[in-house]
Amino acid sequence: MSSILAEVEKSPNDDREYRAVQLTKNGLFALLVSDPAADKAAASMCVNTGSWSDGDVRGLAHFCEHMCFMGTDLFPDVNEYSAFLNAHGGMSNAFTMDVFTNYFFDVSPDSLRGALERFSRFFVAPMFDKDSTDKEIQAVDNEHSKNMQADVWREMELLRMAVNPAHPMSRFSTGNAHTLRDEPREAGMDIREILLDFHRRHYSANLMRLVVYGKEPLDVLQSSAEELFSDIENRDAVSTEDEIAVDAFLDEMLPKILYQIPVMEDRKVQALWALPSVYGEVYSKPLSYFSHLFGHEGAGSLLSYLKKKGWANGISAGQYQNHKAYSVFVCEVECTPEGMANRKDVIEAIFSYAEMLRKAGPQQWIHEELKKLKMAEFEFLQKSEPINYVMSLTMKGYKVPMPEVLKCDHIVTDFKPELLEKLAECFRPEKFIVLISAPEFEFELSDELPYYGGKYMVTPVDPELRTRWSSPAEIPDLRLPEPNPFLTDDFGLVAAPAEVAPIPSIHESGCIPNHIHDDGVIDVYYKHDDTFKIPKGAISLKLKTHEIMSSPSMQMSSELFVEMLKEALNEVGYQALCANLGYDISTGRGGITISMSGFSQKLPRLLQAILEYFASDEVLQDSKEVQQTFKRVKETLVRDLKNRNFDQPYQFCFNARNVAFVTPFWSYAQKLRCSEQLTLADVRHFRNIMMRGMRALLLVHGNFDIPKVKEVYGVLKDRLFPSLEAKVDAGAVASAPEGRVVDLLASSSEFRTENGLSYRLGVRHPNPEEPNSCCFVETYLGEYTIETWAKAKLMTNLMREPAFNQLRSEEQLGYIVHTTDTKLLHKSIFLSIIVQSNSAPPEYLQARIFSFLDKFKEELEAMDDTVFESTKAGTIEDTTKKATSLNKQSRQMWGKMETGVCMFEYKFKAARLMESITKDDMLDMLRTQFLPNRARVNVVLQVASSNFKLAGEEGYEDQLAEWKKKHEELGSSASLNAYEGGPFLDIKDPFAFKARTPLQGDFCPVEEVYDVVGSLLG
Ligand SMILES: [Zn+2]
């Protein structure tokens, strides 16, 4: 039934079994992965068709992707596939690119077969029935509305202006109601027929790649693949990419300058070159060589030069597209306002760098560094989530034969100097496009971007400028990078130290660190890696202080301090990043966190470098250069805060909620006002105060022994706490409270009725162009205890699919329909249903969510016991999932430490609790907490677009009446009680509300403390 291909080449660190096969009946290539230890099974099918195959109906491939989910011959129910996955701990997604459409899911390992039965029919016989076709056009249209205010989508559209109009890359790709409904209708075409025809032509077995990942043995997976996927027809279809006879980029159209005004206040220059195709260069990876150099941030780099001039904040470079006919390389510079004013020079500097590379010639040692790094990563490769893994593997199945998909991205072999020379010659202003985005230009942009809106302009490059960019000035600062000092050369494993006994966990996937030292100022936790057995590690350090949340200006000063630190560190830190040592520095409510991970050998050296800068006065000294950096960093902070005004409405809701219910918590407007005033002296003041009274929490995890931990502790103590004892004596050490939340129960009694109470906060979205409104209904479930958390998780999973089915698929309210558990700090838990819509006012969304909750009671009552039990089993599986990499395991431990409460085992305890939860328990919870009764408490958040009115605004009553009428017209599918959920307590001013409402007691969840048995670091 299928033939087995060559042996699959895998990492020596990979204990899974693989088999690559080709089905006899239809020639489909498949890769089977057997992982008996898997927490999730998964599968992905990629089809070698995408928006380039759309033809005259723009968005057709994307629409086809949506419609495959809407029922098939054997499983005709619209939500059958997603209901099955949801009931068995799974999820699914899909995306459409230019030449690929990829479908993927994960599910409980025991339910893989059932999921594959449903999934495989997508590629054999989708229904495309009329009713769901009409509804799903609305879903695509909602998705497009969500994209309209997003700059990445606008940039893609703008780039099409420089592409040959005869090439499919020049066409709008995702579709909307106009391209999918109105245009075909006007042309007298039936969209269902078009879809069937599209599916027939392009969904051919020879254009597909399948990956199946399960815990079964390979033979079992193979027969599943054979039985279920052999029905896919092989029509020997030719991929659209192979049929294109025209060039995407024409000499006569280039070079071009594209200008646009972005939605966000961002300034950037994107230099793009159309290159000869390097599609076949899988193992020489010439574009990795160039992205390493153009994107370098160390000494001598393009970015370092641009930063010194005050022109740039960041750079990135790499492959933008890689097709059989051409490749596109991009170098993107994130500019400062000054850089934007000097953009011609910025672009010239990019060409100067290219010229320097040409003169230096191809460097074999750089190639060797890249090769070693990639090899080491492959050698000690760690598992990723099965769903992401299968999704990426199917795509690789087009570049290389299936047996090579595991290694193809990791192996660099041949050094090809001639090819590098040939490509270096292409970085000239010829097949060149530069896309310039800025909020303002010295001239008017008169054209309106199709489909997305926003202003743009396209111009040729004038001859004088072209000459300048062709022979750019030499810049002596630009040179090749230094050899990387952070490259690992010792991959040895250290033995588990005898003096530390591992702490047993109640669950096999648990991991608890030992608390090995506490001197009142520095608290040290340690975990030797006994799970992954690789030479990697992770170090997390929190420098705790209560100063950050003492005022908005201290909070913003801490942000600026972290950014100044990152700037000072950048050249050194970038070398570490190149050696695959990841690091991050961030500021949060309780302190500043420094985290790093990667091969363990050089991590202490990286920590030392970071702490040296942390302690150094030079980072904030009053020099011209530091002042210039500060100006740049502050500009970025201010701009980022301004850009929060363009957040998606649902993101805006989250923030509005915290402002009203958490203290201290400041609004973006407050943060912006104070950030604009801050000086370098303010940041110095913050740092000095912080240094005087901070404490440290340290976690060292991975391939480290006790002497190594001592070294790390020593570095920390020497750099930041040279006089440890003095500080303890002075009692200057701060504790770091997380903050408090409003007591929703105490404050509501007087307003409550037999329906309970809903706190309601309505805000207008600050971006008048934003087409979407949003509503959250958050049901308060109680204080953050293990039990509340367990119930919230289970209820979320029971509700998710029905909510999606009702509010998105059935009522088509919006593209984003999301059910999730949320919390305020780590103190109280809610279950939230979130709907973002481009068609309905928030008030109406709110009514529909409350209606859904009513209806859900009946659904839950009628729910089959097996469905309930499998949903529960899936939830438990999710909760107790093993971390797939050392870094993830580390972050899980650290996440629990950082909150100040070391509840390392709470998820496992919650999972145990879940086992005994019955459907009646859930129905009880629904009745007492979600449905009208005196105890019910909700928080309702509304964000209105400029199309709609909020309660209390002029015209609101008319809007209400209009929507009531519309709703009645909708008839049976939505004939539920509209406009419920009250009584409402409207929060007019979040700060006043917070000030007059009692706060919840400083509730602290269950604590698990693993005591120090005398310091091991003494
Ligand atoms: Zn979509």
Residues whose N, C-alpha, C, O or C-beta is under 5 A from the ligand:
A	BS01	ZN	E143
